[in-house]
Amino acid sequence: MDAINRSDHSFFCDETGNSGRNFIDPQQPIFVYGGWLVKHEDRPSLMRAIEDFERDNGFDSGKEVKGAQLIKSQRGRQYIASLIQLMAQKAIPYFYLAEKRFAVCAKIVESFYDPAYNANIENSELLDPDARQSWAQKFYEGPDQLIEEFAKAYQDGEAGAITANYQAWIEYFRQTNDEESLRRLEGIESTIGEDVGSESAAINEQITGWSSLNMPLFVGMFQDIENHFPVSIDLVHDSIKEFSQCFEKVFGLYKNAKPGAILFKDGRRINYGLENITSLTFASSEIQPLIRGADCMIAAVREYTKRAFKGESIDEYLTRAAHPAIGGWVCEMLTGMHPTLGGTPKTGTMMSSGQFSVAVFTRMMETMKGDADRQ
């Protein structure tokens, strides 16, 4: 309770879409972190409201029914949509989404385009998110096999496999006449396999689970919260036995570091010596209804974005469930395209390919336009 007493808000969060070491899983192509920002003064009443809602809908209070299961049926989607509308009256949704295939490609860029190992990359280029996005997009549009081979080689820290993957990308870009990507890759030192492999192994030895998607996305999420919510926040994560200790360790590295920041060209930043997030604690979803609410919200975000990307049908209940979070993300994209509209509150971030982002943006825009036309 001491940590909560030092803050005036809590962010209750969970994750969905974890497929372990299988990053390129066609059945689970999306990983989502997210939850709800709640004022301490509103927390007790919102918890009671959720528990009452669960009982009214035939669920025993304290017995969690996973959002990933509920979202599969129309009744479940209707339940989630109503729950999210209830929670949105007193809490702010936020999500951090990764299209897994693109996340692997971003790691390829981070590994092969590191100035420490690549003479053709300038340090200043690493601070340009648009450039990094376009580089990752190049790999994303490459062969599935090469992306999968890199993911496995990096996770295992296998120097020979990493070197072979680098050489295969050289050949791919040569065959596709991509001279710019070829030029960048040709600056890599011959020891790239040993360099990246030893770095991966060293990090994994110190921080168990770092090579999973959970860890870097957890960091991305709390960095976003630190940057975009200028209030004091206690971060409350669902208890995950496999990751709790390493989450605490990584969070402590950022929280207790000397204050400072890495600034990117588009205004984004990586913060050290966190000021807004006061602490990290854990709570069981079986006990804490706000964690159950987070689970349902991110299940809706994952299902909506997956269906939008695949061009599948999306019913009104799934749209209603996803709209508070994804609708805010769409509005942020619009203000980025048209700055004169003014700023909007941030409700989400997507680490995704251009194809994925456009599909989700277009689908939600069509929904929002249809709603406006009916009014």
N, C-alpha and C positions, 0 to 999 in steps of 0.2 A: 504493500500500500504506500510505502514511502515514495516510490518513484512516481506513482500517480498523483500524490499530493504536491509534487513539484511541477506538475503540468496542469493545463486546463482543458486539454483534449486527449482523446485516445483514438488510435487508428487500429481497428480490429481487422486482421487480414488472414488469408489462406491462399492455397495454390491449387491448381487443377491442370491435368494434362501431363503429369510426370510419367514418362515411359522409360525411366532408368537410363541405361547406356545406349538404348536404341533411339538416337536423335531423329533419324529419318523414318519415322513410323507413319505410314499412310493412314492408319486408323486414328492416330492422335497427332496431327500435324501442328497443333497449337498448344503452347504452354501459357498459362495466365496466372499472374499474381494479382491480388487486389483485395479491397475491403471497404470499410466505412469509417469516415472521420466523424467522431461524435464528441460533443461538449460533455464534460463531466456532469454538469447539472442536468443534462437530458438523458444520461445513460440509464439510471434506474427505471424511469418511465418507459423508455424504449425497450429495455429488456423485458419488462412486464408485458408490454404490448405484443412483443414477438411470441412470448410464451402463451399468452391468451390466444393469439392467432393460430398457433400450432395446435392447441387443444380444440379450438373451434373447428379445425379442419381434420380432426381425428388422429393427430399425432401426440404421443405422450411427451410431455415436457421433459427435456433432458435426454431423449432418445433421438439421436441424429439420423435423419434420412438424407443421404448425400445428394447434393444438387445434380451431380452427374447422372444419377439414376432418375431423379424426378423429371429432368429435362427431356427424357425420352418419350414421355406420354403427354397427350394434350392436357389431361387433368393436372399433371405435374407442372407443366408450363404455366397453366392458369394460376396454380398455387404460387409459383415463384414470382409471376408478374404482380400478383396482389401483395405478396410479402415485400417486394422491392418498392412498390408504391407507398406502402405503410412506412417503411424505413426512411424513404427519401423525404418524409415530412420533417425529420429531425436529424438527418445525417447526410453526409456528402459521399457519393461513391467515387472510387478511384481504381483504375486497373493499370497493370503493366503487362503487355502481351508480347510474346515472341513467336513468330512463325519459325518453327524449329529449323527448317532447311536454311532459311536466311540467317539465323543465329549461327549456324555452323560456318556459313560463308563469311560472316563478320569475324569469326575466329580465324579463318584462313587469312583474311586481310591483316588482322592483328599479329599473326605469326610471320607471314611472308613479307609484309610491308613494314616491318619494324626497322627503323634506321640503324639500330644496333647491329643488324645482320644484313642490311640491304643498302648498298651505296647509292642506289637510284631514288631513294626516298628521303626527302628533307624532313627535319623535325617539325617544321611549321605545318607541313601537310597533315600531320596527325591531329592538328587542332581544327581541321576543316571537316565537320560532320557530313556536308554534302559530298565532298570528295570520297570520304570513306564509304558512304552509302552507294555511290556509283561504282566504286571498286568491288564492293561486296555483290552488287547486282550482276557484275560481269561473271563472277564465279557461280552465282545462283543460276544463271542461264546456261551453265556448263553441264556436263554429263553427271547423272545421278551417281554413277559408280565412283567418280573421283571425289565427290563430296562425301560420300559414305566412307571411302577409304581414308580420307583425311580425319574424319571424326573418330574413327577407330584408332588410327595411328596416334593421334594427339592424346586420346584418353589413356592409351597404353604407354605413352612416352617412348615409342619405338623409333629410334633414330633412323634405321634403315627404311622403314615404311614411310616416314615423313619425307626423307630424301627422294624416295621413289615417287611419292605423290607430287612433290614439287616438279620433278622431271616430267611427269605425265601432264601437268598443267602447262609446262613450257611447250610440249608437243601439241597440246590442244589449241593453244593460242596461235601457234605457228600455222596449224592447219586451217584455222578460221581467219587467218590474215589480220589478227588483232595486234597490230604493231605496238600500240601504246601499252597494252597489258604485257606483251612480250618484253618490251623495253624495261618495264618495272621489275618483272620477275628475273631478268638476266642480271640484275644488280645484286642478287642474293649470293652470299658467301657459300663456298663449297661445304662448309661445316654446318649448314642449316639444320640438318637432321639431328645432329648432336646438340646444337644450341637449343632448338625448340623442345626436343625430347627431354633434355636435362632440366630445362625450365619447368616443363609440365610435371615431371616427376618430383622436382623439389617442392613445388607448390602443393601437390597432392600429399606429399609426405608431411608437410606442416599443417595443411588444412584439408582434412578428409572431406571428400565430396566436391572439391573445387572444380573438377572436370565435369561435373553434372551441370545441367541447366539451372538447377535450383539456386546455386550460390551466386553466379553473376547476375541473375535476374532479381534475386533478393537485394543485392547491392544496388542495382538500377532502380528498384522500387523505392528504397528508403532515400536514395539520393534525390529522386524526383519529389518525394514528399518534403524533404528538407528544403528544396528549392522553391516549391510552389505553394506551400502552406505556411505562412509567416505567423504561426502560433506555436505554443509549447505543446509537444505531443509525446505521449507514451505509446510506443509501438507494441501492440499485443498480437503475437503470432500464434496460430494454432500449434499445439504441441505435436512435433514430429520427432520421434525418438532418434531417427537416423541422422537428422541434421541439427538438432537443437544446440549441441555443443559447438559445432563449427559455425553456426549462425552467430552465437554469442562471441566467439573469437573474432570473426571478421567484423562484426559490428563494433566491437571494442577497438579494433585497429583504426577505424575511421573516427569513432566517437572521442577517443582519448588522444588522438594525434595532435600535433601542434597546429593551431588554426591556420588555414590557408585554403587555396582552391586552384584547380586547373581550369582555365577559362578557354572556351571554344569560340570559334569565329561567329557562331550564330547566337551567342549569349548563354548557351548551356554551360554548366560547370560541374566539376566533381569536387565535393567539399570534404575538408578534413577538420577535425575538431568541431563536430556537429553542434549547432546551437539550438535549432528548433526541436529536434528529436531528443528528448531527455533520457530515454531509457528503452531497453528491449526486454519484454517479459513474455511468458508463454501461458496459454490457457487451453484447457481441453474443450473441444467443440461440444462434448456431451454435457458440459457444465455451463458454458458461456453461450447464450443464444445469439450474441452479436457475431461470434465466429461462424455460427450456422448461417446467419444472414449473409456473411461474406462469401461463404461457400456457394450459396444459391446465386448470388450476383455474378460471380466469376464463371459459374457454370453457364449462365445465360450468355455472357460475353463470348465465351469459347464456342458455344453452339451456334450463335448468330454469325460470328465471323467465319466459322468453318463452312456453314451453309452458303453464306454470301460469296465466299471465294470459289466454291464448287458450283455455284449457280443453281443451288437446290431451293426448294420451296421453304418459305418462312411464314408461319401463321401469325395471327394477330397477337397471340399470347407471348410468343417468343420475342416479337417486336417490342411489345410493352415492357417485357422483362429487361431487354437489352438497352432500351432507349435512354434511360437516365445516364448511363455511363458512356455508351457509344455516341449518343446524340451530342453530348458535350464535346467529345473528341472531334466530331464533324464540325461543330461550331468553331472550335479552335483552328481547324484546317481552313475554314472559310475566312477567318480573320487574318490568318497568315497570308492568304491569297489576296485579301482586300483589307489592308491595314487601317484604312479610314473608318472601318466599321467599329474599331475600338477593341479592347481586349475582352476575353471571356475566361471564366474560371476553368482551370485544367482538370479534366476528369479521367485522362488516360494517356498512355504512350504506347505506340506500336513499333516494335523492332521487326520490320517486315519488308518484303520486296515491293517494288512499285506495283506489280500486278495485284498483290494481296490488298494493299492500301486502297488502290483505285476501286477494286471490287466492293470492299466494305463501304467506302465513302459513297459510291454510286448507289448502292442498295439502300443505305440509310437516307440519302437525299431524296430518293424516289418515295420512300415512306413518308418523310416529313412533308414533301410537296403534296402527296395524296391527302394527308391529314389537313393541310392548309386549304386545299381545294374543296374539301367536304364541309369546311366551316362556313 
